[in-house]
Amino acid sequence: MSFAIVDWNIQADDTLYIGLADSGSDISVTVHDSESAAQSGTGGIASGSAAYGTGSTVILSGSSSFTFFNASLDHHLKVSGESGDETKIFQVSPSADLPEISNSIYQSESLIQRRATYEINAHTHTSKIRDISIANPIPSLKIGDVLQIQSTRRGINVLTAITNLTISGTPDSIVNTVETVEYVDLTKD
């Protein structure tokens, strides 16, 4: 395991640098207003500590007071780490290197809604299954092949994958019937 910030609950207006270090008995947390101060370990504007483990809570205290992003939570940070982990510095700002959804940039309702809409659109789809009869058998067709279906009368021009193939017939005729699937993205406007 290495040191990590797993939750963030600070109302931040400026870029901050959070240092996580092993103090020998717990995780030492320091807040700096510049990267050079964080790397040298001087000029901290706030500090705190947390027990080793996953999701340990931190309350910051020091020369600068921080307001909670979500006042119903009783911590400024949640951190993870174990004894012996290397010191790590995190930049926290509107373009932070923390997980996006818990980033303090998502303070406005419109940004939260945009992010949720993006996630819904990125992971929602449906499949259209079609049974198509082909009058002239095509012996080279096999499951997994991609077919392009075009019909100007029906307004269809799509690529579909063959999921099932049946050859049936009588002594007078042979018919290929293919089952195809087309994946369609569903999006919320």
LINZI-V890392 format. One record per pair of residues at least 24 apart in sequence whose C-alpha atoms are under 10 Angstrom apart, sorted by the first residue. I is the first residue (numbers start at 0). GAP is how many residues later the second one is. D is the distance in Angstrom with one decimal. If there is no record, write none. Layout:
I/GAP/D ; I/GAP/D
This chain:
0/52/9.5 ; 0/53/9.6 ; 0/79/8.3 ; 0/80/6.2 ; 0/81/6.8 ; 0/82/9.7 ; 0/83/9.7 ; 0/84/7.3 ; 0/85/9.9 ; 1/78/7.6 ; 1/79/5.5 ; 1/80/7.1 ; 1/81/9.5 ; 1/82/9.0 ; 1/83/5.5 ; 1/84/7.0 ; 1/85/8.7 ; 1/86/8.4 ; 2/24/8.6 ; 2/49/9.6 ; 2/50/9.6 ; 2/51/9.5 ; 2/76/7.2 ; 2/77/5.6 ; 2/78/4.4 ; 2/79/7.3 ; 2/80/9.7 ; 2/81/9.8 ; 2/82/6.4 ; 2/83/7.3 ; 2/84/7.3 ; 2/85/6.5 ; 2/86/9.2 ; 2/87/10.0 ; 3/50/9.0 ; 3/51/9.1 ; 3/74/8.7 ; 3/75/5.6 ; 3/76/5.2 ; 3/77/6.6 ; 3/84/7.9 ; 3/85/9.2 ; 3/86/8.5 ; 3/94/9.0 ; 4/49/9.7 ; 4/50/8.2 ; 4/51/9.5 ; 4/72/7.0 ; 4/73/6.0 ; 4/74/4.5 ; 4/75/6.4 ; 4/76/9.1 ; 4/83/9.9 ; 4/84/9.9 ; 4/85/8.1 ; 4/92/9.8 ; 4/93/7.3 ; 4/94/9.1 ; 5/48/8.4 ; 5/49/6.5 ; 5/50/9.0 ; 5/51/9.8 ; 5/71/7.6 ; 5/72/5.5 ; 5/73/5.5 ; 5/74/6.9 ; 5/92/7.9 ; 5/93/7.9 ; 5/96/8.6 ; 6/48/7.8 ; 6/49/9.7 ; 6/50/9.0 ; 6/68/9.3 ; 6/69/8.3 ; 6/70/5.6 ; 6/71/4.9 ; 6/72/7.1 ; 6/73/9.7 ; 6/91/8.5 ; 6/92/8.5 ; 6/94/9.9 ; 6/95/6.5 ; 6/96/8.3 ; 6/97/9.9 ; 7/50/9.9 ; 7/60/9.3 ; 7/61/8.3 ; 7/62/9.6 ; 7/67/8.5 ; 7/68/6.3 ; 7/69/4.9 ; 7/70/6.7 ; 7/71/9.0 ; 7/84/9.2 ; 7/90/8.5 ; 7/91/9.5 ; 7/94/6.5 ; 7/95/6.8 ; 7/96/7.1 ; 8/57/9.5 ; 8/58/8.4 ; 8/59/5.5 ; 8/60/5.0 ; 8/61/6.3 ; 8/62/8.6 ; 8/64/7.7 ; 8/65/8.9 ; 8/66/6.8 ; 8/67/4.8 ; 8/68/5.9 ; 8/69/8.6 ; 8/93/8.4 ; 8/94/8.6 ; 8/95/7.3 ; 9/50/9.8 ; 9/56/6.4 ; 9/57/6.0 ; 9/58/4.9 ; 9/59/5.0 ; 9/60/8.0 ; 9/61/9.6 ; 9/65/8.8 ; 9/66/5.6 ; 9/67/7.6 ; 9/82/9.8 ; 9/93/9.6 ; 9/94/7.2 ; 10/55/6.8 ; 10/56/5.5 ; 10/57/5.6 ; 10/58/4.5 ; 10/59/8.3 ; 10/60/10.0 ; 10/65/9.2 ; 10/93/6.8 ; 10/94/9.3 ; 10/96/8.9 ; 11/54/7.8 ; 11/55/8.2 ; 11/56/9.0 ; 11/57/8.2 ; 11/80/8.3 ; 11/81/7.0 ; 11/82/8.4 ; 11/92/7.1 ; 11/93/8.8 ; 12/79/9.9 ; 12/80/7.5 ; 12/81/8.2 ; 12/91/9.4 ; 12/92/9.6 ; 13/78/8.4 ; 13/79/6.3 ; 13/80/8.2 ; 14/76/6.9 ; 14/77/5.7 ; 14/78/4.5 ; 14/79/7.6 ; 14/80/8.8 ; 14/81/8.5 ; 15/29/9.6 ; 15/74/8.2 ; 15/75/5.9 ; 15/76/5.2 ; 15/77/6.4 ; 15/80/9.4 ; 16/27/9.5 ; 16/72/6.5 ; 16/73/5.6 ; 16/74/4.6 ; 16/75/6.1 ; 16/76/8.8 ; 17/26/9.4 ; 17/28/9.4 ; 17/29/9.2 ; 17/70/8.2 ; 17/71/5.5 ; 17/72/5.1 ; 17/73/6.5 ; 17/74/7.3 ; 18/25/9.6 ; 18/28/9.3 ; 18/68/7.1 ; 18/69/5.8 ; 18/70/4.4 ; 18/71/6.4 ; 18/72/9.0 ; 19/28/9.8 ; 19/29/9.0 ; 19/30/9.8 ; 19/59/8.5 ; 19/60/9.4 ; 19/61/8.8 ; 19/65/9.3 ; 19/66/8.5 ; 19/67/5.6 ; 19/68/5.3 ; 19/69/6.3 ; 19/70/8.3 ; 20/28/9.5 ; 20/60/9.0 ; 20/61/9.8 ; 20/62/9.3 ; 20/63/8.9 ; 20/64/7.5 ; 20/65/6.7 ; 20/66/4.4 ; 20/67/6.6 ; 20/68/8.8 ; 21/27/9.8 ; 21/30/9.0 ; 21/59/8.6 ; 21/60/7.9 ; 21/61/6.2 ; 21/62/6.4 ; 21/63/6.5 ; 21/64/7.3 ; 21/65/6.8 ; 21/66/9.7 ; 22/26/9.0 ; 22/60/8.4 ; 22/61/9.2 ; 22/64/9.8 ; 23/59/6.9 ; 23/60/8.0 ; 24/24/9.7 ; 24/25/9.4 ; 24/26/7.9 ; 24/27/8.2 ; 24/58/7.8 ; 25/24/5.9 ; 25/25/5.0 ; 25/26/5.7 ; 25/27/9.4 ; 25/55/9.1 ; 25/56/8.3 ; 25/57/7.4 ; 26/24/6.1 ; 26/25/6.2 ; 26/26/9.2 ; 26/29/9.2 ; 26/31/9.5 ; 26/52/8.4 ; 26/53/8.4 ; 26/54/7.2 ; 26/55/7.9 ; 26/56/7.9 ; 26/57/10.0 ; 26/58/9.4 ; 26/60/9.6 ; 27/24/9.9 ; 27/30/9.6 ; 27/59/9.4 ; 28/29/8.0 ; 28/30/9.6 ; 28/31/8.2 ; 28/48/9.5 ; 28/50/9.0 ; 28/59/10.0 ; 28/60/9.7 ; 29/30/8.4 ; 29/31/9.6 ; 29/32/9.6 ; 29/59/9.3 ; 30/29/8.5 ; 30/30/9.7 ; 30/31/9.3 ; 30/33/9.5 ; 30/58/9.5 ; 30/59/9.6 ; 30/60/9.9 ; 30/61/10.0 ; 31/57/9.9 ; 31/59/9.7 ; 32/58/9.8 ; 33/57/9.3 ; 34/54/8.4 ; 34/55/9.2 ; 34/56/8.0 ; 37/50/9.7 ; 37/51/7.1 ; 37/52/9.3 ; 37/53/9.8 ; 38/48/9.5 ; 38/49/9.2 ; 38/50/7.6 ; 47/28/9.6 ; 47/29/9.6 ; 48/30/9.5 ; 49/27/9.5 ; 49/28/8.4 ; 49/29/7.4 ; 49/30/8.6 ; 49/31/9.3 ; 50/28/8.9 ; 50/29/8.6 ; 50/30/8.6 ; 50/31/8.8 ; 50/32/9.7 ; 51/27/8.7 ; 51/28/6.8 ; 51/29/5.6 ; 51/30/5.1 ; 51/31/6.7 ; 52/26/8.1 ; 52/27/5.4 ; 52/28/5.5 ; 52/29/6.0 ; 52/30/9.0 ; 53/24/8.3 ; 53/25/6.6 ; 53/26/4.3 ; 53/27/6.5 ; 53/28/8.6 ; 54/24/5.1 ; 54/25/5.3 ; 54/26/8.7 ; 55/24/6.2 ; 55/25/8.8 ; 68/35/7.3 ; 68/38/8.0 ; 69/34/9.9 ; 69/37/9.7 ; 116/70/8.2 ; 116/71/6.5 ; 116/72/7.9 ; 117/69/8.8 ; 117/70/8.6 ; 117/71/9.8 ; 118/68/9.9 ; 119/66/8.6 ; 119/67/7.3 ; 119/68/7.4 ; 120/64/7.4 ; 120/65/6.5 ; 120/66/4.7 ; 120/67/6.4 ; 120/68/9.0 ; 121/63/8.2 ; 121/64/8.8 ; 121/65/8.1 ; 122/62/8.3 ; 122/63/8.6 ; 122/64/9.2 ; 123/60/8.8 ; 123/61/6.2 ; 123/62/5.6 ; 123/63/7.2 ; 123/64/9.5 ; 124/58/6.7 ; 124/59/5.4 ; 124/60/4.2 ; 124/61/5.0 ; 124/62/8.2 ; 125/55/9.9 ; 125/56/8.3 ; 125/57/5.8 ; 125/58/5.3 ; 125/59/6.5 ; 125/60/6.9 ; 126/33/10.0 ; 126/53/9.8 ; 126/54/6.2 ; 126/55/5.4 ; 126/56/4.4 ; 126/57/5.9 ; 126/58/8.7 ; 127/32/9.0 ; 127/52/8.1 ; 127/53/5.5 ; 127/54/5.0 ; 127/55/6.4 ; 127/56/7.5 ; 128/31/8.9 ; 128/32/9.6 ; 128/33/9.6 ; 128/34/9.1 ; 128/50/6.8 ; 128/51/5.6 ; 128/52/4.5 ; 128/53/6.5 ; 128/54/8.9 ; 129/30/9.0 ; 129/32/9.5 ; 129/33/9.9 ; 129/48/8.1 ; 129/49/5.6 ; 129/50/5.3 ; 129/51/6.5 ; 129/52/8.3 ; 130/31/9.7 ; 130/33/9.1 ; 130/34/9.6 ; 130/46/6.7 ; 130/47/5.7 ; 130/48/4.5 ; 130/49/6.5 ; 130/50/9.1 ; 131/33/9.8 ; 131/44/8.2 ; 131/45/5.6 ; 131/46/5.3 ; 131/47/6.3 ; 131/48/7.7 ; 132/33/9.4 ; 132/34/9.6 ; 132/42/6.7 ; 132/43/5.8 ; 132/44/4.4 ; 132/45/6.5 ; 132/46/8.9 ; 133/33/9.7 ; 133/40/9.3 ; 133/41/6.0 ; 133/42/5.1 ; 133/43/6.1 ; 133/44/7.8 ; 134/38/8.6 ; 134/39/7.5 ; 134/40/5.4 ; 134/41/6.8 ; 134/42/8.8 ; 135/37/9.1 ; 135/38/7.5 ; 135/39/6.6 ; 135/40/7.3 ; 136/30/8.0 ; 136/31/9.8 ; 136/36/9.6 ; 136/37/6.8 ; 136/38/5.9 ; 136/39/5.3 ; 136/40/8.9 ; 137/29/9.8 ; 137/37/9.3 ; 137/38/7.4 ; 138/28/9.6 ; 138/37/8.9 ; 140/24/8.1 ; 140/35/9.3 ; 140/37/9.1 ; 141/36/9.4 ; 142/35/8.9 ; 142/36/9.2 ; 142/37/9.2 ; 143/36/9.2 ; 144/35/9.4 ; 145/34/8.6 ; 145/35/9.5 ; 145/36/9.9 ; 146/33/8.2 ; 146/34/9.8 ; 146/35/10.0 ; 148/31/10.0 ; 157/24/7.8 ; 157/25/10.0 ; 158/24/9.1
